[in-house]
Amino acid sequence: MALLNPFEAEAIERTLAGDHPQFPALRAQTKHIVGVERNLTGVGFFSHLELGPSAAELRIACRRNIIGGPHVELRGVAHGIGVVLFVIDGYISMLEGFTYDDPWPAEVEVVSWHVPDGPRGFCFPEEAP
């Protein structure tokens, strides 16, 4: 299994920048990523993250969360891309990157990052049994 590539690592770091109360534990979880299964879709990617057992004490209370990440301008991609980080069972689990109207580039060359202001996460409550 692969490890995070430099773009994925920076996308996660920028997604978790800020002072949201969940972010410190989620940032700490990134140090426990032991593998990445990457799937390219033609218009983006899904990077499924595997955490080692040492991340167990870093579980956050919000069991399911979708955190909107930065808008990224890439060379050769007219409208840039979006990034979303998924939290499942209290742990970071998947990074998604997607274009808005272009194919995914063969080489990812970042021109600029734009992290939105304001709330970027949506916590879903526990499902009733």
Contact map, one row per residue, 1 for C-alpha under 8 A:
111000000000000000000000000000000011100000000000000000000000000000000000000000000000000000000000000000000000000000000000000000000
111100000000000000000000000000000011110000000000000000000000000000000000000000000000000000000000000000000000000000000000000000000
111110000000000000000000000000001111000000000000000000000000000000000000000000000000000000000000000000000000000000000000000000000
011111111000000000000000000000000011000000000000000000000000000000000000000000000000000000000000000000000000000000000000000000000
001111111000000000000000000000000000000000000000000000000000000000000000000000000000000000000000000000000000000000000000000000000
000111111100000000000000000000000000000000000000000000000000000000000000000000000000000000000000000000000000000000000000000000000
000111111110000000000000000000000000000000000000000000000000000000000000000000000000000000000000000000000001000000000000000000000
000111111111000000000000000000000000000000000000000000000000000000000000000000000000000000000010000000000000000000000000000000000
000111111111100000000000000000000000000000000000000000000000000000000000000000000000000000000000000000000000000000000000000000000
000001111111110000000000000000000000000000000000000000000000000000000000000000000000000000000000000000000000000000000000000000000
000000111111111000000000000000000000000000000000000000000000000000001100000000000010000000000000000000000000000000000000000000000
000000011111111100000000000000000000000000000000000000000000000000001000000000000000100000000010000000000000000000000000000000000
000000001111111110000000001000000000000000000000000000000000000000000000000000000000000000000000000000000000000000000000000000000
000000000111111110000000000000000000000000000000000000000000000000001100000000000000000000000000000000000000000000100000000000000
000000000011111110000000000000000000000000000000000000000000000000111100000000000011100000000000000000000000000000100000000000000
000000000001111111000010011000000000000000000000000000000000000000001000000000000000000000000000000000000000000000000000000000000
000000000000111111100010000000000000000000000000000000000000000000000000000000000000000000000000000000000000000000000000000000000
000000000000000111110010000000000000000000000000000000000000000000000000000000000000000000000000000000000000000000000000000000000
000000000000000011111011000000000000000000000000000000000000000000000000000000000000000000000000000000000000000000000000000000000
000000000000000001111111000000000000000000000000000000000000000000000000000000000000000000000000000000000000000000000000000000000
000000000000000000111111000000000000000000000000000000000000000000000000000000000000000000000000000000000000000000000000000000000
000000000000000000011111110000000000000000000000000000000001000000000000000000000000000000000000000000000000000000000000000000000
000000000000000111111111111000000000000000000000000000000000000000000000000000000000000000000000000000000000000000000000000000000
000000000000000000111111111100000000000000000000000000000000000000000000000000000000000000000000000000000000000000000000000000000
000000000000000000000111111110000000000000000000000000000111000000000000000000000000000000000000000000000000000000000000000000000
000000000000000100000111111111000000000000000000000000000101000000000000000000000000000000110000000000000000000000000000000000000
000000000000100100000011111111100000000000000000000000000000000000000000000000000000000000000000000000000000000000000000000000000
000000000000000000000001111111110000000000000000000000000100000000000000000000000000000000000000000000000000000000000000000000000
000000000000000000000000111111111000000000000000001000100100000000000000000000000000000000110000000000000000000000000000000000000
000000000000000000000000011111111000000000000000001000000000000000000000000000000000000000010000000000000000000000000000000000000
000000000000000000000000001111111000000000000000000000000000000000000000000000000000000000000000000000000000000000000000000000000
000000000000000000000000000111111100000000000000001101100000000000000000000000000000000000000000000000000000000000000000000000000
001000000000000000000000000011111111000000000000111100000000000000000000000000000000000000000000000000000000000000000000000000000
001000000000000000000000000000011111000000000000111100000000000000000000000000000000000000000000000000000000000000000000000000000
111100000000000000000000000000001111100000000000111000000000000000000000000000000000000000000000000000000000000000000000000000000
111100000000000000000000000000001111110000000011110000000000000000000000000000000000000000000000000000000000000000000000000000000
110000000000000000000000000000000011111000000011100000000000000000000000000000000000000000000000000000000000000000000000000000000
010000000000000000000000000000000001111100001111000000000000000000000000000000000000000000000000000000000000000000000000000000000
000000000000000000000000000000000000111110001110000000000000000000000000000000000000000000000000000000000000000000000000000000000
000000000000000000000000000000000000011111111100000000000000000000000000000000000000000000000000000000000000000000000000000000000
000000000000000000000000000000000000001111111100000000000000000000000000000000000000000000000000000000000000000000000000000000000
000000000000000000000000000000000000000111111000000000000000000000000000000000000000000000000000000000110000000000000000000000000
000000000000000000000000000000000000000111111000000000000000000000000000000000000000000000000000011001110000000000000000000000000
000000000000000000000000000000000000000111111100000000000000000000000000000000000000000000000001111000110000000000000000000000000
000000000000000000000000000000000000011111111110000000000000000000000000000000000000000000000001110000000000000000000000000000000
000000000000000000000000000000000000011110011111000000000000000000000000000000000000000000000111100000000000000000000000000000000
000000000000000000000000000000000001111000001111100000000000000000000000000000000000000000000111000000000000000000000000000000000
000000000000000000000000000000000001110000000111110000000000000000000000000000000000000000001110000000000000000000000000000000000
000000000000000000000000000000001111100000000011111000000000000000000000000000000000000000011110000000000000000000000000000000000
000000000000000000000000000000001111000000000001111100000000000000000000000000000000000000001000000000000000000000000000000000000
000000000000000000000000000011011110000000000000111111100000000000000000000000000000000000000000000000000000000000000000000000000
000000000000000000000000000000011100000000000000011111100000000000000000000000000000000000000000000000000000000000000000000000000
000000000000000000000000000000000000000000000000001111110000000000000000000000000000000000000000000000000000000000000000000000000
000000000000000000000000000000010000000000000000001111111000000000000000000000000000000000000000000000000000000000000000000000000
000000000000000000000000000010010000000000000000001111111110000000000000000000000000000000000000000000000000000000000000000000000
000000000000000000000000000000000000000000000000000011111110000000000000000000000000000000000000000000000000000000000000000000000
000000000000000000000000000000000000000000000000000001111110000000000000000000000000000000000000000000000000000000000000000000000
000000000000000000000000110110000000000000000000000000111111000000000000000000000000000000100000000000000000000000000000000000000
000000000000000000000000100000000000000000000000000000111111100000000000000000000000000011100000000000000000000000000000000000000
000000000000000000000100110000000000000000000000000000000111111000000000000000000000000001100000000000000000000000000000000000000
000000000000000000000000000000000000000000000000000000000011111000000000000000000000000001000000000000000000000000000000000000000
000000000000000000000000000000000000000000000000000000000001111110000000000000000000000011000000000000000000000000000000001110000
000000000000000000000000000000000000000000000000000000000001111110000000000000000000001111100000000000000000000000000000001111000
000000000000000000000000000000000000000000000000000000000000011111000000000000000000011111000000000000000000000000000000001111000
000000000000000000000000000000000000000000000000000000000000011111100000000000000000011100000000000000000000000000000000111100000
000000000000000000000000000000000000000000000000000000000000000111110000000000000001111000000000000000000000000000000000111000000
000000000000001000000000000000000000000000000000000000000000000011111000000000000001111000000000000000000000000000000001110000000
000000000000001000000000000000000000000000000000000000000000000001111100000000000011100000000000000000000000000000000001100000000
000000000011011100000000000000000000000000000000000000000000000000111110000000000111100000000000000000000000000000110001000000000
000000000010011000000000000000000000000000000000000000000000000000011111000000000110000000000000000000000000000011110000000000000
000000000000000000000000000000000000000000000000000000000000000000001111100000011110000000000000000000000000000011110000000000000
000000000000000000000000000000000000000000000000000000000000000000000111110000011110000000000000000000000000011111000000000000000
000000000000000000000000000000000000000000000000000000000000000000000011111010111000000000000000000000000000011110000000000000000
000000000000000000000000000000000000000000000000000000000000000000000001111111011000000000000000000000000001111100000000000000000
000000000000000000000000000000000000000000000000000000000000000000000000111111000000000000000000000000000001111000000000000000000
000000000000000000000000000000000000000000000000000000000000000000000000011111000000000000000000000000001000000000000000000000000
000000000000000000000000000000000000000000000000000000000000000000000000111111111000000000000000001001111000000000000000000000000
000000000000000000000000000000000000000000000000000000000000000000000000011111110000000000000000000011000000000000000000000000000
000000000000000000000000000000000000000000000000000000000000000000000000100011111000000000000000001111000000000000000000000000000
000000000000000000000000000000000000000000000000000000000000000000000011110011111100000000000000001100000000000000000000000000000
000000000000000000000000000000000000000000000000000000000000000000000011110010111110000000000000111100000000000000000000000000000
000000000000000000000000000000000000000000000000000000000000000000001111000000011111000000000000111100000000000000000000000000000
000000000010001000000000000000000000000000000000000000000000000000011111000000001111100000000011110000000000000000000000000000000
000000000000001000000000000000000000000000000000000000000000000001111000000000000111110000000011100000000000000000000000000000000
000000000001001000000000000000000000000000000000000000000000000001111000000000000011111000011111000000000000000000000000000000000
000000000000000000000000000000000000000000000000000000000000000111100000000000000001111100011110000000000000000000000000000000000
000000000000000000000000000000000000000000000000000000000000001111100000000000000000111111111100000000000000000000000000000000000
000000000000000000000000000000000000000000000000000000000000001110000000000000000000011111111000000000000000000000000000000000000
000000000000000000000000000000000000000000000000000000000010011100000000000000000000001111100000000000000000000000000000000000000
000000000000000000000000000000000000000000000000000000000011111100000000000000000000001111110000000000000000000000000000000000000
000000000000000000000000010010000000000000000000000000000111001000000000000000000000001111111000000000000000000000000000000000000
000000000000000000000000010011000000000000000000100000000000000000000000000000000000111101111100000000000000000000000000000000000
000000000000000000000000000000000000000000000001110000000000000000000000000000000000111100111110000000000000000000000000000000000
000000000000000000000000000000000000000000000111100000000000000000000000000000000000111000011111000000000000000000000000000000000
000000010001000000000000000000000000000000000111100000000000000000000000000000000011110000001111100000000000000000000000000000000
000000000000000000000000000000000000000000011110000000000000000000000000000000000011100000000111110000000000000000000000000000000
000000000000000000000000000000000000000000011100000000000000000000000000000000001111000000000011111000000000000000000000000000000
000000000000000000000000000000000000000000111000000000000000000000000000000000001110000000000001111100010000000000000000000000000
000000000000000000000000000000000000000000110000000000000000000000000000000010111100000000000000111111110000000000000000000000000
000000000000000000000000000000000000000000000000000000000000000000000000000000111100000000000000011111000000000000000000000000000
000000000000000000000000000000000000000000000000000000000000000000000000000001100000000000000000001111100000000000000000000000000
000000000000000000000000000000000000000000100000000000000000000000000000000011100000000000000000001111110000000000000000000000000
000000000000000000000000000000000000000001110000000000000000000000000000000010000000000000000000001011111000000000000000000000000
000000000000000000000000000000000000000001110000000000000000000000000000000010000000000000000000011001111100000000000000000000000
000000000000000000000000000000000000000000000000000000000000000000000000000110000000000000000000000000111111000000000000000000000
000000000000000000000000000000000000000000000000000000000000000000000000000000000000000000000000000000011111000000000000000000000
000000000000000000000000000000000000000000000000000000000000000000000000000000000000000000000000000000001111100000000000000000000
000000100000000000000000000000000000000000000000000000000000000000000000011000000000000000000000000000001111110000000000000000000
000000000000000000000000000000000000000000000000000000000000000000000000011000000000000000000000000000000011111000000000000000000
000000000000000000000000000000000000000000000000000000000000000000000001111000000000000000000000000000000001111110000000000000000
000000000000000000000000000000000000000000000000000000000000000000000001111000000000000000000000000000000000111110000000000000000
000000000000000000000000000000000000000000000000000000000000000000000001110000000000000000000000000000000000011111000000000000000
000000000000000000000000000000000000000000000000000000000000000000000111100000000000000000000000000000000000011111100000000000000
000000000000000000000000000000000000000000000000000000000000000000000111000000000000000000000000000000000000000111110000000000000
000000000000011000000000000000000000000000000000000000000000000000001110000000000000000000000000000000000000000011111000000000000
000000000000000000000000000000000000000000000000000000000000000000001110000000000000000000000000000000000000000001111101000000000
000000000000000000000000000000000000000000000000000000000000000000000000000000000000000000000000000000000000000000111110000000000
000000000000000000000000000000000000000000000000000000000000000000000000000000000000000000000000000000000000000000011111000000000
000000000000000000000000000000000000000000000000000000000000000000000000000000000000000000000000000000000000000000001111100000000
000000000000000000000000000000000000000000000000000000000000000000111000000000000000000000000000000000000000000000010111110000000
000000000000000000000000000000000000000000000000000000000000000011110000000000000000000000000000000000000000000000000011111000000
000000000000000000000000000000000000000000000000000000000000000011100000000000000000000000000000000000000000000000000001111100000
000000000000000000000000000000000000000000000000000000000000011111000000000000000000000000000000000000000000000000000000111110000
000000000000000000000000000000000000000000000000000000000000011110000000000000000000000000000000000000000000000000000000011111000
000000000000000000000000000000000000000000000000000000000000011100000000000000000000000000000000000000000000000000000000001111100
000000000000000000000000000000000000000000000000000000000000001100000000000000000000000000000000000000000000000000000000000111110
000000000000000000000000000000000000000000000000000000000000000000000000000000000000000000000000000000000000000000000000000011111
000000000000000000000000000000000000000000000000000000000000000000000000000000000000000000000000000000000000000000000000000001111
000000000000000000000000000000000000000000000000000000000000000000000000000000000000000000000000000000000000000000000000000000111
